[in-house]
Amino acid sequence: MLQTPPALPGMPEDEIDTPALVLDLDAFEHNLDTMKALLAPTGAKLRAHAKTHKSATVARLQASRGGAVGQCVQKVGEAEALAWGGIGDIIVTNQVVGRSKLQRLFGLTKLARVSVCVDDASQVAMLEEVAEAAGGRIETLVEIDVGMARCGVEPGPSAVALAERIAGSKHLVFGGLQAYHGRAQHLRKPEEREAAIAASADGTRRTVEQLRQRGLECRVVGGAGTGTFELEAATGVWNEIQAGSYAFMDADYARNLDAAGKPMSTFRHALFVLATVMSAPKPGLAVLDVGHKGVAVDCGMPLVWGMPDVAYVGASDEHGKLTWDGGARSLKLGQKLRLIPGHCDPTVDRYDWYVGLRGGRVECVFPVDARGAMR
């Protein structure tokens, strides 16, 4: 059921109904500007990952202000939400299996340039069958496993063979490679991330060259994320960067260390869950109206913005427990606090609305278009 918006434009932050998903617009715009500036000298383009924000509004801002050439998604439902919202270039960075899903995907090709990934010849056959029935063609990328150990065919001859199978089809167009190393994104030490991406680059570069030798050019070599995008962009191998969390930043990404051994600060925390103190039974203890139904805890508990001495120590369905060492600190009933999610992507998926804040007041309210898009 679509929930009532928790705020109205012009409303002060402390009047927003909670729990609410709030976006600090100044920090968000800083992040868009920073990513655009960092990628500009590399020649790599940004194809922002919509699995983070699930919003056509955010996608349009990433294009108009942040220079994104398109969006990636993980699910057909996400692609639908973006295409219906006017986004014209979308890659499903995943395998799509099942006739109904593929038929929906082909339906979107009337609205946008849509591409999809495969890692097996049987997926190619399914795509061909649906494409033939639809009377159309679709761009298809080969996903290679560059260290994620999840989806993807092995780099080199196996990937080339699959690409040739696509290129030989009347109904498919070979578009390039999907080469994403998700495990590397959260390696804390810079030297660990550098080693992981160096190995990924070797396999990807080798595959691109072998494809070229067979007369196949890659329009797209996509991958990378918020934790490693500068490394991939610097190789000259990847030409599209698929970072998503950079726009919002969460507590987990903020734990990555830079070359000086300090938490990385390239991007600012822009996404928060606004919560209310619903109980303060004794000194050093308070309870918020946001539990794990309101903030994802798979990557650790959220942080309390601006209160490093206060710890969010436990989440139940609708309760979030805060503790601190007595003293002068006190939290009052009805007080509003911002939480920095441990993992922004699944946190966003818990809400119907973004509340955009600037200068302590609500500037805009807009929908999370692809909330719950699991199919």
C-alpha positions in Angstrom: 0.0 0.0 0.0 1.4 3.4 -1.0 2.0 5.4 2.2 1.0 9.0 2.6 3.9 11.4 2.1 5.5 12.2 5.4 6.1 15.9 4.7 5.1 18.8 2.6 7.3 21.4 0.8 8.2 24.3 3.2 7.8 22.2 6.3 10.7 22.4 8.9 12.6 19.2 9.4 11.4 18.7 12.9 7.8 18.5 11.7 8.4 15.6 9.3 6.4 12.5 10.2 8.7 9.6 11.0 10.1 7.2 10.0 11.1 9.1 6.8 13.7 8.8 4.1 15.4 12.2 3.8 17.8 13.5 1.3 20.2 16.3 2.1 20.1 18.1 -1.3 23.3 20.1 -0.8 25.3 17.0 0.0 23.6 15.0 -2.8 24.5 17.7 -5.4 28.0 17.8 -4.0 28.3 14.1 -4.7 27.0 14.4 -8.3 29.4 17.3 -9.0 32.3 15.4 -7.5 31.8 12.2 -9.5 31.4 14.2 -12.7 34.7 16.0 -12.0 36.6 12.9 -11.1 35.6 11.0 -14.2 36.0 13.9 -16.6 39.8 13.5 -17.2 39.6 9.7 -17.5 37.4 9.4 -20.6 35.2 6.9 -18.7 31.5 7.7 -18.6 29.1 7.3 -15.7 26.2 4.9 -16.0 24.8 5.3 -12.5 23.3 2.2 -10.8 19.7 2.7 -10.0 19.5 -0.3 -7.6 20.7 2.3 -5.1 18.1 5.0 -5.6 15.2 3.4 -7.5 14.0 6.8 -8.7 13.5 8.3 -12.1 13.9 11.7 -10.5 17.3 10.9 -9.1 18.3 9.4 -12.5 17.3 12.6 -14.3 19.4 14.7 -11.9 22.4 12.3 -12.4 22.1 12.9 -16.1 21.4 16.7 -16.1 23.8 17.7 -13.4 26.1 14.7 -12.9 26.8 13.7 -16.5 25.5 10.2 -16.4 25.0 8.7 -19.9 22.4 6.2 -18.6 21.4 4.0 -15.8 21.9 0.4 -14.8 19.4 -1.8 -13.0 19.2 -5.3 -11.6 15.6 -6.2 -12.3 13.1 -5.7 -15.2 10.8 -4.0 -12.7 13.5 -1.4 -12.1 14.0 -0.9 -15.8 10.2 -0.4 -16.2 10.1 2.3 -13.5 12.9 4.2 -15.1 11.7 3.8 -18.7 8.2 4.9 -17.8 9.8 7.9 -16.0 11.6 9.0 -19.2 15.1 7.5 -18.8 16.3 6.6 -22.3 19.3 4.3 -21.9 19.2 1.4 -19.5 21.3 -1.7 -19.0 20.0 -4.6 -16.9 23.3 -5.7 -15.3 21.9 -9.1 -14.7 20.7 -12.3 -16.3 16.9 -12.3 -17.1 15.4 -15.7 -17.2 11.7 -16.5 -17.9 9.4 -15.7 -20.8 7.2 -13.2 -19.1 10.2 -11.2 -17.8 11.8 -11.2 -21.3 8.6 -10.1 -22.9 8.3 -7.2 -20.5 11.9 -6.3 -21.2 11.3 -6.3 -25.0 8.3 -4.1 -24.4 10.6 -1.4 -23.0 12.6 -1.3 -26.2 9.9 0.9 -27.6 10.6 3.5 -25.0 14.3 3.3 -24.4 17.6 1.8 -25.4 17.6 -1.4 -23.3 20.5 -3.9 -22.9 20.8 -7.1 -20.9 23.5 -9.5 -19.8 24.0 -13.2 -20.4 26.6 -15.7 -19.2 25.3 -18.9 -20.8 24.2 -20.0 -24.3 20.8 -21.1 -23.1 20.1 -17.5 -22.1 21.0 -16.4 -25.6 18.6 -18.9 -27.0 15.7 -17.7 -24.8 16.5 -14.1 -25.8 16.4 -15.0 -29.4 13.1 -16.8 -29.1 11.4 -13.9 -27.5 13.0 -11.3 -29.7 11.9 -13.2 -32.8 8.3 -13.4 -31.6 8.5 -9.6 -30.7 9.9 -8.8 -34.1 12.8 -6.8 -32.7 16.4 -6.9 -31.6 18.1 -6.2 -28.3 21.7 -5.4 -27.3 23.2 -8.1 -25.3 26.4 -8.0 -23.1 28.5 -10.9 -21.9 29.0 -10.9 -18.2 32.5 -12.2 -17.2 33.5 -13.2 -13.7 36.3 -10.8 -12.7 36.5 -11.8 -9.0 32.9 -11.6 -7.7 32.4 -15.4 -7.9 28.8 -14.9 -8.6 27.5 -14.6 -12.1 29.6 -14.5 -15.2 31.5 -16.7 -17.7 35.3 -17.0 -17.4 37.2 -14.2 -19.1 39.0 -15.2 -22.4 37.9 -17.9 -24.8 34.7 -18.8 -23.1 33.5 -15.2 -23.1 34.6 -14.8 -26.8 32.6 -17.9 -27.8 29.5 -16.6 -26.1 30.0 -13.2 -27.8 30.3 -14.8 -31.2 27.1 -16.7 -30.5 25.3 -13.4 -29.9 26.9 -11.6 -32.9 25.8 -14.5 -35.1 22.1 -14.0 -34.1 19.6 -12.3 -36.3 17.8 -10.9 -33.3 20.6 -9.9 -30.9 23.3 -7.3 -31.1 26.6 -7.8 -29.3 27.1 -4.8 -27.0 30.2 -5.6 -25.0 31.2 -6.8 -21.5 29.8 -6.6 -18.0 32.8 -6.9 -15.7 31.9 -6.0 -12.1 34.0 -6.9 -9.0 31.5 -6.4 -6.2 33.7 -7.9 -3.5 36.4 -5.3 -4.1 34.1 -2.4 -3.2 34.3 -3.0 0.5 37.9 -4.1 0.9 38.9 -1.6 3.6 42.6 -1.0 2.7 43.5 0.8 -0.5 46.2 -1.8 -1.4 43.7 -4.6 -1.2 41.3 -2.8 -3.6 44.2 -2.0 -5.9 45.3 -5.6 -6.1 41.7 -6.9 -6.7 41.1 -4.4 -9.6 44.5 -5.1 -11.1 43.5 -8.7 -11.4 40.1 -7.8 -12.8 41.7 -5.5 -15.3 44.0 -8.2 -16.6 41.1 -10.6 -17.4 38.9 -7.9 -18.9 41.7 -6.4 -21.0 42.6 -9.8 -22.3 39.0 -10.6 -23.2 38.5 -7.2 -25.0 41.6 -7.9 -27.1 40.6 -11.4 -28.0 37.2 -10.1 -29.1 38.9 -7.5 -31.2 41.0 -10.1 -32.9 37.7 -11.9 -33.9 36.3 -8.6 -35.3 34.0 -7.9 -32.3 34.2 -4.4 -30.7 32.7 -3.6 -27.3 30.5 -0.6 -27.2 30.3 -1.0 -23.5 32.8 -2.4 -21.0 31.0 -1.7 -17.8 31.6 -2.3 -14.1 33.2 -0.7 -11.0 31.4 0.8 -8.0 31.7 3.5 -5.4 34.6 1.8 -3.7 36.9 1.3 -6.7 35.7 3.4 -9.6 38.8 5.5 -9.8 40.9 2.4 -10.2 38.8 1.0 -13.1 38.6 4.4 -14.8 42.4 4.8 -14.7 43.0 1.5 -16.5 41.6 2.6 -19.8 39.8 -0.8 -20.0 36.4 0.1 -18.6 34.5 2.8 -20.5 31.4 2.9 -18.3 31.4 3.2 -14.5 28.5 1.7 -12.7 28.7 3.4 -9.3 25.5 3.8 -7.3 26.1 4.5 -3.6 28.3 7.5 -4.3 25.2 9.7 -4.7 24.0 9.0 -1.1 26.9 7.3 0.8 26.2 5.0 3.6 28.0 4.0 6.8 29.6 0.9 5.3 31.3 2.7 2.4 32.5 5.3 4.8 34.6 2.6 6.5 36.8 2.2 3.5 40.3 3.8 4.2 42.3 6.1 2.0 46.0 6.1 1.3 46.6 7.9 4.6 44.7 5.2 6.6 41.8 7.6 7.2 38.1 7.0 6.3 37.4 8.1 2.8 35.7 11.5 2.5 35.3 11.9 -1.3 31.6 11.9 -1.0 29.3 13.2 1.7 26.5 11.5 3.6 23.4 12.6 1.9 20.8 9.9 2.7 19.3 9.6 6.2 16.4 7.9 7.9 14.7 10.5 10.1 13.6 9.0 13.4 11.8 10.1 16.6 12.7 9.4 20.2 9.6 7.4 21.4 10.9 6.4 24.8 13.7 7.6 27.2 13.2 5.4 30.2 16.5 6.2 32.0 19.8 8.0 31.6 21.9 6.6 28.8 19.0 4.8 27.1 16.6 5.9 24.4 14.4 4.1 21.9 13.6 5.3 18.4 10.6 4.5 16.1 12.9 3.0 13.5 13.9 -0.7 13.7 15.1 -3.1 11.1 11.8 -2.6 9.2 12.9 1.0 8.7 16.7 0.8 8.2 18.8 -2.1 6.7 21.2 -3.7 9.2 22.8 -6.2 6.9 26.0 -4.1 6.8 25.9 -3.1 10.4 23.8 -0.8 12.6 23.2 2.8 11.5 25.1 5.7 12.9 23.5 8.6 14.6 24.3 11.8 12.6 26.2 14.4 14.6 26.3 12.3 17.8 29.4 10.1 17.8 29.0 9.3 21.5 25.5 7.8 20.9 25.4 4.2 19.6 22.5 2.5 17.8 23.0 -0.9 19.5 19.9 -3.0 18.6 17.1 -3.2 16.1 13.8 -5.0 16.5 10.8 -4.7 14.2 9.8 -1.2 15.1 12.3 -0.2 17.8 15.8 1.1 17.6 17.8 1.1 20.9 20.3 3.9 21.6 22.8 3.9 24.4 25.5 6.3 25.6 27.6 7.0 28.7 25.3 9.1 30.9 26.8 12.4 31.7 25.5 15.6 30.1 23.9 13.9 27.1 20.1 13.6 27.2 17.6 12.7 24.5 14.0 13.9 24.9 10.7 12.4 23.9 9.7 13.6 20.5 13.3 14.6 19.5 14.1 14.0 15.8 17.4 12.3 14.9 19.0 11.4 11.6 20.4 7.9 11.1 23.1 7.1 8.5 22.1 3.7 7.1 24.7 0.9 7.1 23.5 0.0 3.6 21.6 2.6 1.5 20.2 0.3 -1.2 17.9 -1.9 0.9 17.1 1.0 3.2 15.7 3.0 0.2 13.5 0.0 -0.7 11.6 0.3 2.6 10.1 3.7 1.7 7.6 5.1 -0.8 8.9 8.7 -0.7 12.1 10.8 -0.6 11.9 14.0 1.4 14.4 16.5 0.0 15.8 18.9 2.6 17.8 22.1 2.2 18.6 24.5 5.0 16.5 22.6 7.5 13.3 22.8 5.4 11.6 20.5 3.0 12.2 21.5 -0.6 10.6 18.6 -2.4 8.9 15.3 -2.0 9.2 12.6 -4.7 8.5 8.9 -5.1 10.8 5.9 -4.9 9.4 4.7 -8.2 10.9 1.1 -8.2 10.3 0.3 -4.6 9.8 -3.5 -4.2 10.7 -4.2 -7.9 11.9 -7.7 -7.3 10.8 -9.2 -10.7 
